[in-house]
Amino acid sequence: MHRGHHHDTHSHDHEQGEHDHDHRHDHGPGHNHTPRPAQWQTPHDPQASKRAAPAPEPDFDLVETAFVAGFSTASDPVSFLRLAHIPFTGHTAQGETLQLLRVETDEAVDVASVTPHLGGESMRYDPLPPRMISRRRRLAFIYFDGKAGRRLTFTEALALS
Protein backbone atom coordinates (compact mmCIF):
# COMPACT_ATOMS: atom_id res chain seq x y z
CA MET A 1 0.00 0.00 0.00
CA HIS A 2 1.31 3.45 -0.91
CA ARG A 3 1.47 5.77 2.11
CA GLY A 4 2.62 9.03 0.58
CA HIS A 5 6.31 8.57 1.44
CA HIS A 6 8.71 6.37 -0.44
CA HIS A 7 12.41 5.95 -0.85
CA ASP A 8 13.84 7.05 -4.22
CA THR A 9 17.26 7.05 -5.74
CA HIS A 10 17.80 9.94 -8.13
CA SER A 11 20.68 11.20 -10.20
CA HIS A 12 21.33 14.91 -9.93
CA ASP A 13 23.62 16.91 -12.18
CA HIS A 14 25.90 19.07 -10.04
CA GLU A 15 28.78 21.31 -11.12
CA GLN A 16 31.34 18.52 -10.87
CA GLY A 17 29.18 15.98 -12.73
CA GLU A 18 26.48 13.50 -11.87
CA HIS A 19 26.26 11.43 -8.75
CA ASP A 20 23.57 9.25 -7.23
CA HIS A 21 22.23 9.65 -3.72
CA ASP A 22 19.29 8.38 -1.71
CA HIS A 23 16.68 10.63 -0.11
CA ARG A 24 12.98 10.66 0.82
CA HIS A 25 10.26 12.47 -1.08
CA ASP A 26 6.74 13.31 0.03
CA HIS A 27 4.47 12.74 -2.94
CA GLY A 28 1.28 13.46 -1.00
CA PRO A 29 -1.51 10.95 -0.43
CA GLY A 30 -1.37 7.88 -2.61
CA HIS A 31 -4.24 6.24 -4.43
CA ASN A 32 -4.98 4.00 -1.42
CA HIS A 33 -4.81 6.84 1.06
CA THR A 34 -8.00 7.38 3.04
CA PRO A 35 -8.60 11.10 3.63
CA ARG A 36 -9.27 12.23 7.18
CA PRO A 37 -12.94 13.06 7.79
CA ALA A 38 -13.83 16.73 7.86
CA GLN A 39 -14.63 17.98 11.34
CA TRP A 40 -17.79 20.05 11.44
CA GLN A 41 -17.74 20.72 15.17
CA THR A 42 -15.86 23.69 16.51
CA PRO A 43 -13.44 22.52 19.20
CA HIS A 44 -13.41 24.46 22.47
CA ASP A 45 -10.92 27.29 22.21
CA PRO A 46 -10.43 29.41 25.36
CA GLN A 47 -8.84 32.17 23.26
CA ALA A 48 -11.82 32.41 20.86
CA SER A 49 -13.57 35.13 22.90
CA LYS A 50 -10.46 37.34 22.66
CA ARG A 51 -10.36 37.25 18.84
CA ALA A 52 -12.55 39.12 16.39
CA ALA A 53 -15.98 37.61 15.79
CA PRO A 54 -16.16 35.29 12.78
CA ALA A 55 -18.20 36.24 9.74
CA PRO A 56 -21.90 35.45 10.20
CA GLU A 57 -23.06 32.05 8.99
CA PRO A 58 -24.82 32.53 5.62
CA ASP A 59 -27.79 30.27 6.54
CA PHE A 60 -28.10 31.36 10.16
CA ASP A 61 -31.63 32.65 9.54
CA LEU A 62 -32.65 29.08 8.67
CA VAL A 63 -31.12 27.81 11.92
CA GLU A 64 -33.04 30.45 13.87
CA THR A 65 -36.28 29.51 12.07
CA ALA A 66 -35.70 25.84 12.92
CA PHE A 67 -35.02 26.79 16.56
CA VAL A 68 -38.32 28.71 16.79
CA ALA A 69 -40.27 25.79 15.26
CA GLY A 70 -38.61 23.23 17.52
CA PHE A 71 -38.79 25.29 20.70
CA SER A 72 -42.50 26.03 20.27
CA THR A 73 -43.31 22.29 20.21
CA ALA A 74 -40.67 21.04 22.67
CA SER A 75 -42.11 18.97 25.51
CA ASP A 76 -39.08 19.93 27.66
CA PRO A 77 -38.06 23.54 26.86
CA VAL A 78 -35.18 23.51 29.39
CA SER A 79 -33.52 20.50 27.76
CA PHE A 80 -34.15 22.02 24.32
CA LEU A 81 -32.29 25.18 25.39
CA ARG A 82 -29.39 23.09 26.72
CA LEU A 83 -29.14 21.12 23.47
CA ALA A 84 -29.17 24.40 21.52
CA HIS A 85 -26.29 25.71 23.71
CA ILE A 86 -28.31 28.68 24.98
CA PRO A 87 -26.66 29.62 28.30
CA PHE A 88 -28.85 29.96 31.39
CA THR A 89 -26.13 32.10 32.96
CA GLY A 90 -23.70 33.81 30.64
CA HIS A 91 -21.17 36.58 30.46
CA THR A 92 -21.01 39.37 27.90
CA ALA A 93 -17.76 40.45 26.23
CA GLN A 94 -17.74 43.35 28.74
CA GLY A 95 -17.82 40.88 31.66
CA GLU A 96 -21.46 41.41 32.70
CA THR A 97 -23.29 38.38 34.08
CA LEU A 98 -26.70 37.70 32.55
CA GLN A 99 -29.27 35.12 33.69
CA LEU A 100 -31.95 33.76 31.36
CA LEU A 101 -35.50 34.55 32.45
CA ARG A 102 -37.68 33.97 29.41
CA VAL A 103 -37.73 32.99 25.74
CA GLU A 104 -40.22 34.95 23.64
CA THR A 105 -41.51 34.06 20.21
CA ASP A 106 -44.15 35.89 18.25
CA GLU A 107 -45.32 36.22 14.69
CA ALA A 108 -45.33 39.39 12.63
CA VAL A 109 -47.49 39.72 9.52
CA ASP A 110 -46.83 42.67 7.21
CA VAL A 111 -50.11 43.68 5.54
CA ALA A 112 -49.21 47.18 4.30
CA SER A 113 -46.26 49.41 3.51
CA VAL A 114 -45.44 53.05 4.15
CA THR A 115 -43.34 54.95 1.61
CA PRO A 116 -42.15 58.56 1.93
CA HIS A 117 -43.27 60.96 -0.78
CA LEU A 118 -40.64 63.01 -2.62
CA GLY A 119 -39.15 65.53 -0.22
CA GLY A 120 -40.00 63.36 2.77
CA GLU A 121 -42.72 65.69 4.09
CA SER A 122 -45.51 63.11 3.90
CA MET A 123 -46.02 59.37 3.60
CA ARG A 124 -47.93 57.09 1.31
CA TYR A 125 -49.79 54.10 2.82
CA ASP A 126 -50.41 51.07 0.60
CA PRO A 127 -52.15 47.83 1.65
CA LEU A 128 -50.26 44.84 0.24
CA PRO A 129 -51.87 42.39 -2.17
CA PRO A 130 -52.22 38.87 -0.69
CA ARG A 131 -49.21 37.49 -2.61
CA MET A 132 -46.93 40.17 -1.05
CA ILE A 133 -48.04 39.70 2.56
CA SER A 134 -45.13 38.39 4.59
CA ARG A 135 -45.07 36.38 7.81
CA ARG A 136 -42.11 35.93 10.08
CA ARG A 137 -41.51 34.49 13.51
CA ARG A 138 -39.46 36.57 15.90
CA LEU A 139 -37.36 35.24 18.72
CA ALA A 140 -35.93 36.97 21.78
CA PHE A 141 -34.13 35.83 24.91
CA ILE A 142 -34.83 37.92 28.00
CA TYR A 143 -31.88 37.93 30.39
CA PHE A 144 -31.62 39.65 33.78
CA ASP A 145 -28.47 41.77 34.12
CA GLY A 146 -28.84 42.46 37.88
CA LYS A 147 -30.96 45.58 37.38
CA ALA A 148 -33.43 44.93 34.58
CA GLY A 149 -34.42 42.57 31.81
CA ARG A 150 -32.31 42.69 28.67
CA ARG A 151 -33.61 41.48 25.29
CA LEU A 152 -31.05 39.48 23.25
CA THR A 153 -31.26 38.02 19.77
CA PHE A 154 -30.47 34.37 19.06
CA THR A 155 -26.97 35.38 17.88
CA GLU A 156 -26.34 37.50 20.98
CA ALA A 157 -27.50 34.71 23.32
CA LEU A 158 -25.21 32.18 21.61
CA ALA A 159 -22.30 34.63 21.90
CA LEU A 160 -22.47 34.66 25.72
CA SER A 161 -19.64 32.77 27.35
N, C-alpha and C positions, 0 to 999 in steps of 0.2 A: 504494500500500500504506500502510496506517495504521501508524504507528510509536509511538503513545502520546503524542506531542507534536503539537500543531497550533496554528496562529495563529488567534485569535478576536478579533473586535471586539464589545465589549459596551457597553451603556449602563448607567450606574450613576447612581442618584439620590443626589446629595449635598445638603448643606444649601442651597446656592445654586441648585439645579436640576440638570437632567440634562446630562451631557456624555458624548461617546463617546471611548474611548481603546483603543489596541491593547495587548495583553499575551498572554503564553504561559500555557497551562494544561497540566498533566500529567493526562491522563485514564486513566493506567494502560495496560496492554497492550491493544492493539486486537485485533480478531477475526482478523487475519492474523499476530499475534505468535506466535513459536515460543518456548515456555518453555525456560529453561535446564535441562539435565538435572540431576537430583539427584546429588550426589556422595556415594557411600557410603563411600569411603575416608576415613580420618582423616589429614589432612596432618600432616607432622612439625611439632611445636611444642616448641621447647626449653624453654618455660616450663611445659609440662604437668606435669612432675614436681614443680613447686613449688606447684601448686594442689591442692585437695581431690580425692580420688578420685571418679570419676563413679559414678553409681548402677550396680549390677551389671546386666548384660544379662539380660533375662528368660528367654531361651532358651539361656543359656550352658551348661547341663547337656547340651543336645543337641549343642553344639559339642564339648564334652569327650568325649561318647560317640562322636562321629564321629572325633575324633582317635585315641582308643583303637583303634577298628576299623581305621582306616587305618594307624596306626603298626605294629600287630601283623602286617600283611601287606605292609608296605613292603619292596621289594627293596633300597632304599638308605635306611636309617634316618637317616643324617646329613643327606642332602638333604631328607628329610621334615621333620626338625626345623628346618632353615633355612627351608623354605617356610612352616612354621607359626609362624615368628618366635620360636622358643624360643632364648634366648641361650646360647651355649656358655660365655661369660664375661660376667657381669653384675654390676651394682652395686645394692645394696639402697638404700632411702631413707635409711638411716643411714650410707651410704658404704662399706659392707663389699663386698669383691670376692668373688664366688662363681664357681666353675668347675664346669661340668656333668660329672659322672662317669657317671651311669647313669639310665635311664628304667625304672621298674618298673610293670608292670601285673599285676593279679591279679583273680580273681573271688571274690566273696563270695556265699554262698547262705544265706539265713536260713531255718532249718527249724523253729525253735521261738521262743517268747517267754517272757520272765520278767516277772512283774508283782508289785509289792509288795502284801502283804496290808494290810488296815486297820491303822494304827498303825506300819507299816513295820518291824516286828520280824522278819518272815519273808517269803519269796518264794513265788510260785506259778509252776511251770514247766508250759508247755503246748506240746506239739508242734503245728505248724501243719498244717491240711489242705492237700492238694496245690494247690488253687486260690489259697492265700494265701502260698505259698512265693515268696520274691522273690530275684532274681539281680541283681547289679550288678557292673560292672567298676570297679576302682579304679585310679587313676593317681597316680604320684608321680615327682618329679624329684629325684634325689639330687645335691646340689651340695657341693663341698668349700670350706669357708670359711677354710682355712689351718691349721685345727686338727683338724677332724672333718667327717664327712659331715652334711649338713643336708637334711632331707626337705621339699620344697616342693610345694604343690598346683599344678595347671595355672594357676590365676589368679595365684598368687604368682610362678611362673616367668615368665609373660608380663609381670608388673609390673616385672621387673628392667630397669634401663636399660643 
